[in-house]
Amino acid sequence: MKRNHTKHLFNYILAHNTNSFTHHLKFICTYLKEQEMYNSLQQLQLFMNDFINAGFTSIKLFTHNRTTYIDLFEKRLNYLQKALECFQHAKIDTEQTMIKIQRYFIFLS
């Protein structure tokens, strides 16, 4: 992780196409958060389609190790934009899931 080899991990998981990794990926997320490895954490969250937590991680990246308010505005504003994109994507996913649930219940009745 420290050498930013997360793409190799993602490719391995995709190649084996199994849900057994989900439990382990959650532990990896916890580890990355404890180690304050927020960039890797966000990559993993996006890979897992965990857009809500990826948005919160973007906000953490926005404020993490900041020195001045100018630093926040000029150099880190992109993290807030990324957070907004993640939350919007999560909203779309939620709406699509709700439509599927409604269709399922209509089918059952």
ChimeraX commands (.cxc) that place a marker at each C-alpha (Angstrom):
marker #1 position 0.00,0.00,0.00 radius 0.5
marker #1 position 2.77,2.43,0.83 radius 0.5
marker #1 position 4.18,1.94,-2.65 radius 0.5
marker #1 position 0.74,2.64,-4.16 radius 0.5
marker #1 position 0.26,-0.81,-5.67 radius 0.5
marker #1 position -3.48,-0.80,-5.05 radius 0.5
marker #1 position -4.17,-1.33,-8.75 radius 0.5
marker #1 position -2.52,-4.76,-8.52 radius 0.5
marker #1 position -4.82,-5.66,-5.63 radius 0.5
marker #1 position -7.89,-4.49,-7.55 radius 0.5
marker #1 position -6.89,-6.41,-10.67 radius 0.5
marker #1 position -6.38,-9.57,-8.64 radius 0.5
marker #1 position -9.79,-9.26,-7.02 radius 0.5
marker #1 position -11.49,-8.60,-10.35 radius 0.5
marker #1 position -9.72,-11.54,-11.97 radius 0.5
marker #1 position -10.97,-13.91,-9.29 radius 0.5
marker #1 position -14.46,-12.40,-9.27 radius 0.5
marker #1 position -15.48,-13.58,-5.83 radius 0.5
marker #1 position -17.40,-11.99,-2.99 radius 0.5
marker #1 position -15.20,-13.65,-0.39 radius 0.5
marker #1 position -12.90,-10.63,-0.49 radius 0.5
marker #1 position -15.56,-8.25,0.84 radius 0.5
marker #1 position -14.93,-9.11,4.47 radius 0.5
marker #1 position -11.17,-8.68,4.03 radius 0.5
marker #1 position -11.56,-5.42,2.13 radius 0.5
marker #1 position -13.49,-3.94,5.05 radius 0.5
marker #1 position -10.59,-4.80,7.38 radius 0.5
marker #1 position -8.18,-3.21,4.91 radius 0.5
marker #1 position -10.32,-0.05,4.94 radius 0.5
marker #1 position -10.13,0.05,8.73 radius 0.5
marker #1 position -6.36,-0.39,8.62 radius 0.5
marker #1 position -5.91,2.35,6.01 radius 0.5
marker #1 position -8.03,4.73,8.06 radius 0.5
marker #1 position -6.05,3.99,11.23 radius 0.5
marker #1 position -2.78,4.58,9.36 radius 0.5
marker #1 position -4.17,7.80,7.85 radius 0.5
marker #1 position -3.54,6.49,4.33 radius 0.5
marker #1 position -6.53,8.37,3.00 radius 0.5
marker #1 position -5.66,8.34,-0.71 radius 0.5
marker #1 position -5.40,4.55,-0.76 radius 0.5
marker #1 position -8.50,4.30,1.41 radius 0.5
marker #1 position -10.49,6.38,-1.04 radius 0.5
marker #1 position -9.32,4.30,-4.00 radius 0.5
marker #1 position -10.43,1.14,-2.22 radius 0.5
marker #1 position -13.78,2.65,-1.23 radius 0.5
marker #1 position -14.46,3.69,-4.82 radius 0.5
marker #1 position -13.48,0.22,-6.00 radius 0.5
marker #1 position -16.00,-1.23,-3.55 radius 0.5
marker #1 position -18.66,1.25,-4.77 radius 0.5
marker #1 position -18.81,2.67,-1.25 radius 0.5
marker #1 position -19.49,6.19,-2.45 radius 0.5
marker #1 position -20.74,7.58,0.86 radius 0.5
marker #1 position -17.54,6.71,2.74 radius 0.5
marker #1 position -15.43,7.77,-0.25 radius 0.5
marker #1 position -17.13,11.17,-0.02 radius 0.5
marker #1 position -16.33,11.44,3.66 radius 0.5
marker #1 position -12.75,10.40,2.95 radius 0.5
marker #1 position -12.53,13.22,0.38 radius 0.5
marker #1 position -13.62,15.66,3.06 radius 0.5
marker #1 position -10.96,14.23,5.38 radius 0.5
marker #1 position -8.35,14.68,2.63 radius 0.5
marker #1 position -9.51,18.28,2.30 radius 0.5
marker #1 position -8.71,19.04,5.94 radius 0.5
marker #1 position -5.87,16.56,6.62 radius 0.5
marker #1 position -2.43,18.17,7.21 radius 0.5
marker #1 position -3.58,21.57,6.09 radius 0.5
marker #1 position -1.41,24.52,7.02 radius 0.5
marker #1 position -3.49,27.59,6.19 radius 0.5
marker #1 position -6.93,28.47,4.93 radius 0.5
marker #1 position -5.34,29.57,1.67 radius 0.5
marker #1 position -3.90,26.06,1.38 radius 0.5
marker #1 position -7.41,24.66,1.79 radius 0.5
marker #1 position -8.89,26.92,-0.84 radius 0.5
marker #1 position -6.18,27.00,-3.49 radius 0.5
marker #1 position -4.72,23.50,-3.31 radius 0.5
marker #1 position -7.41,21.28,-1.83 radius 0.5
marker #1 position -10.71,22.45,-3.25 radius 0.5
marker #1 position -10.67,19.49,-5.65 radius 0.5
marker #1 position -11.25,17.17,-2.68 radius 0.5
marker #1 position -14.57,18.86,-1.95 radius 0.5
marker #1 position -15.53,18.53,-5.60 radius 0.5
marker #1 position -14.68,14.82,-5.44 radius 0.5
marker #1 position -16.78,14.48,-2.28 radius 0.5
marker #1 position -19.74,16.08,-4.03 radius 0.5
marker #1 position -19.34,13.71,-6.98 radius 0.5
marker #1 position -19.24,10.71,-4.64 radius 0.5
marker #1 position -22.38,11.82,-2.79 radius 0.5
marker #1 position -24.19,12.46,-6.08 radius 0.5
marker #1 position -23.22,9.02,-7.34 radius 0.5
marker #1 position -24.46,7.46,-4.08 radius 0.5
marker #1 position -27.77,9.30,-4.51 radius 0.5
marker #1 position -28.18,7.94,-8.04 radius 0.5
marker #1 position -27.38,4.40,-6.85 radius 0.5
marker #1 position -29.92,4.73,-4.04 radius 0.5
marker #1 position -32.61,5.97,-6.43 radius 0.5
marker #1 position -31.93,3.09,-8.84 radius 0.5
marker #1 position -32.11,0.59,-5.98 radius 0.5
marker #1 position -35.43,2.05,-4.83 radius 0.5
marker #1 position -36.85,1.70,-8.36 radius 0.5
marker #1 position -35.75,-1.96,-8.46 radius 0.5
marker #1 position -37.37,-2.61,-5.07 radius 0.5
marker #1 position -40.61,-0.96,-6.18 radius 0.5
marker #1 position -40.66,-3.05,-9.36 radius 0.5
marker #1 position -40.07,-6.19,-7.35 radius 0.5
marker #1 position -42.99,-5.48,-5.03 radius 0.5
marker #1 position -45.23,-4.66,-7.99 radius 0.5
marker #1 position -44.21,-7.99,-9.53 radius 0.5
marker #1 position -45.09,-9.83,-6.31 radius 0.5
marker #1 position -48.55,-8.30,-6.04 radius 0.5
marker link #1:1,2 radius 0.2
marker link #1:2,3 radius 0.2
marker link #1:3,4 radius 0.2
marker link #1:4,5 radius 0.2
marker link #1:5,6 radius 0.2
marker link #1:6,7 radius 0.2
marker link #1:7,8 radius 0.2
marker link #1:8,9 radius 0.2
marker link #1:9,10 radius 0.2
marker link #1:10,11 radius 0.2
marker link #1:11,12 radius 0.2
marker link #1:12,13 radius 0.2
marker link #1:13,14 radius 0.2
marker link #1:14,15 radius 0.2
marker link #1:15,16 radius 0.2
marker link #1:16,17 radius 0.2
marker link #1:17,18 radius 0.2
marker link #1:18,19 radius 0.2
marker link #1:19,20 radius 0.2
marker link #1:20,21 radius 0.2
marker link #1:21,22 radius 0.2
marker link #1:22,23 radius 0.2
marker link #1:23,24 radius 0.2
marker link #1:24,25 radius 0.2
marker link #1:25,26 radius 0.2
marker link #1:26,27 radius 0.2
marker link #1:27,28 radius 0.2
marker link #1:28,29 radius 0.2
marker link #1:29,30 radius 0.2
marker link #1:30,31 radius 0.2
marker link #1:31,32 radius 0.2
marker link #1:32,33 radius 0.2
marker link #1:33,34 radius 0.2
marker link #1:34,35 radius 0.2
marker link #1:35,36 radius 0.2
marker link #1:36,37 radius 0.2
marker link #1:37,38 radius 0.2
marker link #1:38,39 radius 0.2
marker link #1:39,40 radius 0.2
marker link #1:40,41 radius 0.2
marker link #1:41,42 radius 0.2
marker link #1:42,43 radius 0.2
marker link #1:43,44 radius 0.2
marker link #1:44,45 radius 0.2
marker link #1:45,46 radius 0.2
marker link #1:46,47 radius 0.2
marker link #1:47,48 radius 0.2
marker link #1:48,49 radius 0.2
marker link #1:49,50 radius 0.2
marker link #1:50,51 radius 0.2
marker link #1:51,52 radius 0.2
marker link #1:52,53 radius 0.2
marker link #1:53,54 radius 0.2
marker link #1:54,55 radius 0.2
marker link #1:55,56 radius 0.2
marker link #1:56,57 radius 0.2
marker link #1:57,58 radius 0.2
marker link #1:58,59 radius 0.2
marker link #1:59,60 radius 0.2
marker link #1:60,61 radius 0.2
marker link #1:61,62 radius 0.2
marker link #1:62,63 radius 0.2
marker link #1:63,64 radius 0.2
marker link #1:64,65 radius 0.2
marker link #1:65,66 radius 0.2
marker link #1:66,67 radius 0.2
marker link #1:67,68 radius 0.2
marker link #1:68,69 radius 0.2
marker link #1:69,70 radius 0.2
marker link #1:70,71 radius 0.2
marker link #1:71,72 radius 0.2
marker link #1:72,73 radius 0.2
marker link #1:73,74 radius 0.2
marker link #1:74,75 radius 0.2
marker link #1:75,76 radius 0.2
marker link #1:76,77 radius 0.2
marker link #1:77,78 radius 0.2
marker link #1:78,79 radius 0.2
marker link #1:79,80 radius 0.2
marker link #1:80,81 radius 0.2
marker link #1:81,82 radius 0.2
marker link #1:82,83 radius 0.2
marker link #1:83,84 radius 0.2
marker link #1:84,85 radius 0.2
marker link #1:85,86 radius 0.2
marker link #1:86,87 radius 0.2
marker link #1:87,88 radius 0.2
marker link #1:88,89 radius 0.2
marker link #1:89,90 radius 0.2
marker link #1:90,91 radius 0.2
marker link #1:91,92 radius 0.2
marker link #1:92,93 radius 0.2
marker link #1:93,94 radius 0.2
marker link #1:94,95 radius 0.2
marker link #1:95,96 radius 0.2
marker link #1:96,97 radius 0.2
marker link #1:97,98 radius 0.2
marker link #1:98,99 radius 0.2
marker link #1:99,100 radius 0.2
marker link #1:100,101 radius 0.2
marker link #1:101,102 radius 0.2
marker link #1:102,103 radius 0.2
marker link #1:103,104 radius 0.2
marker link #1:104,105 radius 0.2
marker link #1:105,106 radius 0.2
marker link #1:106,107 radius 0.2
marker link #1:107,108 radius 0.2
marker link #1:108,109 radius 0.2
view
